[in-house]
Every structure is written in C-alpha cells, then in structure tokens.
Amino acid sequence: MTIRSAVPAELRVAGRRAAVQVGRASAGWRPLPDFLVIGGQRCGTTSLFRALMDHPQVRRPNLHKGVNYFDVNYSRGQRWYRGHFPVRGPGSQTRVFDASGYYMVHPLAAARIARDLPQVKVIALVRDPVERAWSAYKHELARGFEWERSFLDALRLEDERLDGEVDRMLRDPDHQSFNHRHHAYRRRGEYADLLAPFVAGLSAERVLVVESERFFARPAEQYERVTSFLGVRPHQPARFDRWNARPGSEMPDPARDLLRRHFAEHDERLGALLGRPPAWRVTA
C-alpha cells in the first residue's frame, strides 16, 4: 500500500480541491505549458509521460498526468488551467507540459490550442490502428464503459453510436459525448485526419509524431528525438518501462480483417505526412 492510497478518498478529494484553489489564486505566477502530449489513447502516452518526468528540465502538472483543459474542462477558464502547473522563476530553463490523450480526437481541441498557445509544441504518439482499436476495446470493457461482449459488434455499432455527436459538440462547446470519448475505436486510429488540424493551426514544425512501435523497440533513440524537438538538453532515464499494457486474448480474425481494410487509406495518408510508411506498414 502506498502512502497516497492510505489516505481516505474524501481527504484526497478535499486536498485536490484546495490545491486547485491555491493554484487559481496564484495563476499569475504560473506558466502555460510549453508543450503538450496530445495522445493517442493506448499508444504509449503514459510510458512517454513517465520518461519525461525523469528529465531535470521538464515539469508535469501538479495534480494529474493530464488536465484535460482543451477538451472537457475549457469552460473553467485559463486561470483554472494555469493553477495546475508549478511556479516557474524568471530565467528558468524548465519546460512545463500537459499530457491529455483526448486532445488529439476532440473536435474543438486543436483550434483552442492554436488560439491560446500559438507557440506550443505538440507530441502525438501513434500505433498500428488495428491493434490500438483492440487495446482500446479491452480497456473500455475492463473499465465498464463498454458493454458489448463482441468486439466485432462494437465496431459495427460505432457509426450508430457516434452519429451526430461531433455536430453536437461543435454546436454546444460544453457538450461531453460519452460515446465519442469511449466508443470511437476506428475514429481514434484515423491519424492523418486527427493530426491535420494541429498541423494547420500550429505548423508542421511544431508537431512531432512518434510511432509507439519505434518508441518501444528503440526507446533511447526515440526519446532523443523528443528531447531534441523540445530543445532541452540530452538526457536518458535510468530505464524505460511500458506502462498500462493490457494483455489478453487475440483479436478475432474477422475484426482484424475489417480494420485492416478500413485503415489502408488512412495509413497511406499518414505516410504522406510522415514522409515514409508508418512503422506497422513496414513490418506488416
């Protein structure tokens, strides 16, 4: 048992609320993030987050891995957002960041980020979208957010579940769509479409795409790409761990075939963005 888990839940909640209030009150001394890890879900964002935490020039939000400001908490305002970051003194060389896996897919997040943080850099992790969809399904099923016991049925229901949800979110910025957040198994793997608004709003030079296959196969090499992109000094963590991996049964072949056909065109367009085929297409 950790010290944190030994604290009663109600005290932890009260402590977080107090910390947010203190942060909001001192927001003028707190920076906005220098970079964002925008996703994707089940692509290794937690593993990269843990590696970045080890860097002496990088600082995370005070309370959570991700603040989810630009997707589901935008109405709380920028003082609330600033309140989640550590105070940074004049002349400090540290970089502050936020890692929220829903930023890459939320239909309003890219425009909000480009408007509020025009100089920010973003890092997107991508993974074979077929395997990502299967991992996401198992993840949502285990959390109780998915109730279809058949992955193939969940895929077939996706269009119906998501029908009209993006339009509702665009019409009402405060609308939070459960289905869009938890049942977008194919949509979250259409990476070229998801990254296009970030490239358009920030420029291609401010968007780094890291394939999780390459990150986990050669973590030191890919981590060096990340630190170079961020403009911080070279540094390697003592170790690279794979966090939140979810073992389980093999994906049913009919679902795999369906997804592989669906993502063929999307992978090709991602390759045009990367300037080479995605890692999973090289090894497929």
DODRENMI-77624 format. One record per residue (C-alpha): residue in three letters; y, z, x. Coordinates in steps of 0.02 Angstrom, whole numbers, padded with zeros to 5 digits, always signed. Layout:
// DODRENMI-77624
AlaYZX;...
// end
This chain:
// DODRENMI-77624
Met+00000+00000+00000;Thr+00174-00046+00065;Ile+00324+00069+00053;Arg+00404-00053-00069;Ser+00254-00057-00186;Ala+00250+00133-00188;Val+00424+00138-00266;Pro+00418+00141-00458;Ala+00461-00027-00536;Glu+00609+00041-00633;Leu+00686+00108-00473;Arg+00662-00059-00386;Val+00748-00148-00530;Ala+00892-00023-00529;Gly+00908-00042-00341;Arg+00918-00232-00353;Arg+01049-00221-00490;Ala+01153-00102-00385;Ala+01137-00216-00233;Val+01195-00366-00336;Gln+01346-00269-00399;Val+01393-00217-00222;Gly+01368-00396-00164;Arg+01478-00465-00303;Ala+01615-00339-00263;Ser+01614-00390-00079;Ala+01587-00577-00110;Gly+01746-00622-00015;Trp+01665-00565+00147;Arg+01501-00655+00116;Pro+01467-00839+00158;Leu+01394-00975+00053;Pro+01233-01047+00128;Asp+01239-01168+00273;Phe+01075-01247+00221;Leu+00952-01248+00078;Val+00765-01269+00069;Ile+00753-01361-00098;Gly+00564-01373-00120;Gly+00448-01442-00164;Gln+00335-01325-00256;Arg+00163-01295-00174;Cys+00218-01392-00019;Gly+00233-01253+00109;Thr+00408-01189+00073;Thr+00355-01007+00091;Ser+00275-01044+00260;Leu+00434-01128+00322;Phe+00538-00986+00249;Arg+00437-00858+00348;Ala+00455-00959+00507;Leu+00643-00974+00483;Met+00657-00786+00455;Asp+00594-00764+00634;His+00740-00863+00707;Pro+00876-00749+00779;Gln+01016-00862+00716;Val+00953-00878+00537;Arg+00983-00758+00394;Arg+00899-00757+00223;Pro+00966-00694+00055;Asn+00966-00504+00046;Leu+00852-00480-00104;His+00742-00631-00135;Lys+00670-00782-00048;Gly+00770-00891-00167;Val+00917-00851-00278;Asn+00888-00996-00400;Tyr+01075-01013-00422;Phe+01094-01202-00435;Asp+00955-01218-00563;Val+00936-01071-00683;Asn+01075-00949-00632;Tyr+01225-01064-00614;Ser+01318-00986-00760;Arg+01328-00820-00664;Gly+01461-00894-00552;Gln+01493-00912-00368;Arg+01541-00730-00335;Trp+01370-00678-00401;Tyr+01289-00807-00285;Arg+01388-00754-00131;Gly+01340-00575-00165;His+01159-00614-00118;Phe+01200-00660+00062;Pro+01232-00548+00213;Val+01408-00522+00277;Arg+01446-00636+00424;Gly+01578-00586+00551;Pro+01710-00704+00623;Gly+01641-00822+00754;Ser+01461-00784+00711;Gln+01337-00922+00755;Thr+01211-00871+00622;Arg+01158-00989+00483;Val+01130-00923+00307;Phe+01007-01006+00190;Asp+00930-01004+00017;Ala+00756-01070-00023;Ser+00725-01111-00206;Gly+00582-01227-00249;Tyr+00654-01284-00416;Tyr+00813-01357-00341;Met+00729-01522-00298;Val+00672-01557-00477;His+00807-01478-00587;Pro+00912-01621-00659;Leu+01079-01534-00628;Ala+01047-01451-00460;Ala+01086-01596-00342;Ala+01256-01631-00421;Arg+01301-01446-00422;Ile+01253-01428-00239;Ala+01351-01583-00186;Arg+01504-01523-00281;Asp+01501-01341-00224;Leu+01428-01362-00048;Pro+01478-01536+00012;Gln+01440-01492+00195;Val+01272-01409+00164;Lys+01111-01473+00240;Val+00951-01477+00138;Ile+00769-01474+00190;Ala+00637-01542+00074;Leu+00451-01517+00103;Val+00336-01645+00027;Arg+00149-01653+00016;Asp+00018-01776-00046;Pro+00074-01776-00229;Val-00105-01788-00290;Glu-00154-01627-00201;Arg+00013-01547-00245;Ala-00016-01577-00431;Trp-00190-01499-00423;Ser-00125-01349-00324;Ala+00018-01326-00448;Tyr-00101-01332-00596;Lys-00212-01196-00520;His-00057-01094-00479;Glu+00013-01103-00656;Leu-00158-01069-00731;Ala-00180-00913-00624;Arg-00006-00851-00673;Gly-00041-00875-00859;Phe+00091-01011-00877;Glu-00040-01146-00909;Trp-00172-01128-01045;Glu-00259-01297-01039;Arg-00426-01266-00954;Ser-00444-01450-00911;Phe-00331-01522-00776;Leu-00354-01696-00848;Asp-00297-01635-01019;Ala-00144-01552-00941;Leu-00100-01717-00856;Arg-00121-01813-01019;Leu-00009-01688-01108;Glu+00129-01693-00979;Asp+00235-01831-01057;Glu+00225-01747-01228;Arg+00269-01577-01157;Leu+00418-01644-01060;Asp+00480-01764-01193;Gly+00668-01739-01217;Glu+00676-01588-01102;Val+00787-01667-00968;Asp+00908-01730-01103;Arg+00917-01553-01175;Met+00955-01482-01003;Leu+01090-01611-00972;Arg+01171-01580-01142;Asp+01161-01390-01126;Pro+01177-01332-00944;Asp+01114-01159-00994;His+00953-01226-01072;Gln+00799-01172-00975;Ser+00645-01276-01007;Phe+00480-01184-00985;Asn+00381-01347-00991;His+00493-01435-00865;Arg+00478-01291-00744;His+00291-01257-00761;His+00205-01414-00826;Ala+00284-01557-00726;Tyr+00129-01595-00623;Arg+00166-01780-00597;Arg+00356-01772-00604;Arg+00368-01649-00460;Gly+00275-01771-00349;Glu+00389-01920-00381;Tyr+00482-01878-00222;Ala+00589-02033-00199;Asp+00666-02009-00371;Leu+00693-01823-00341;Leu+00773-01846-00170;Ala+00887-01991-00217;Pro+01025-01882-00296;Phe+01031-01772-00140;Val+01047-01922-00025;Ala+01181-01998-00138;Gly+01278-01836-00155;Leu+01266-01770+00023;Ser+01218-01921+00131;Ala+01051-01960+00213;Glu+01107-01871+00372;Arg+01112-01705+00279;Val+00937-01720+00205;Leu+00782-01682+00310;Val+00612-01723+00236;Val+00462-01633+00313;Glu+00285-01680+00261;Ser+00180-01523+00246;Glu+00030-01615+00318;Arg+00126-01639+00480;Phe+00201-01464+00474;Phe+00032-01379+00462;Ala-00052-01496+00587;Arg+00086-01481+00718;Pro+00196-01336+00665;Ala+00287-01313+00831;Glu+00337-01496+00836;Gln+00397-01500+00656;Tyr+00487-01333+00674;Glu+00581-01406+00823;Arg+00638-01548+00708;Val+00702-01418+00585;Thr+00799-01314+00713;Ser+00874-01472+00790;Phe+00928-01531+00617;Leu+01010-01362+00583;Gly+01099-01357+00750;Val+01027-01190+00804;Arg+00954-01154+00974;Pro+00770-01194+01006;His+00654-01054+00957;Gln+00470-01039+00913;Pro+00397-00900+00805;Ala+00259-00796+00879;Arg+00141-00877+00755;Phe+00140-00997+00609;Asp+00047-00936+00456;Arg+00000-01030+00299;Trp+00065-00930+00151;Asn+00017-00945-00033;Ala-00129-01063-00005;Arg-00239-01062-00159;Pro-00424-01101-00129;Gly-00532-01157-00272;Ser-00641-01294-00343;Glu-00624-01478-00304;Met-00513-01586-00410;Pro-00609-01686-00542;Asp-00628-01868-00487;Pro-00553-01942-00648;Ala-00395-01841-00622;Arg-00386-01890-00438;Asp-00404-02074-00481;Leu-00272-02062-00616;Leu-00148-01978-00500;Arg-00182-02092-00353;Arg-00140-02243-00461;His+00013-02159-00532;Phe+00087-02112-00363;Ala+00055-02277-00272;Glu+00227-02348-00311;His+00315-02181-00287;Asp+00236-02158-00115;Glu+00291-02333-00066;Arg+00471-02293-00112;Leu+00462-02129-00018;Gly+00402-02227+00133;Ala+00558-02334+00123;Leu+00664-02176+00126;Leu+00566-02104+00274;Gly+00559-02269+00368;Arg+00369-02256+00379;Pro+00222-02223+00263;Pro+00202-02041+00208;Ala+00076-01943+00310;Trp-00052-01938+00168;Arg-00048-02127+00153;Val-00084-02147+00338;Thr-00239-02037+00327;Ala-00294-02090+00151;
// end
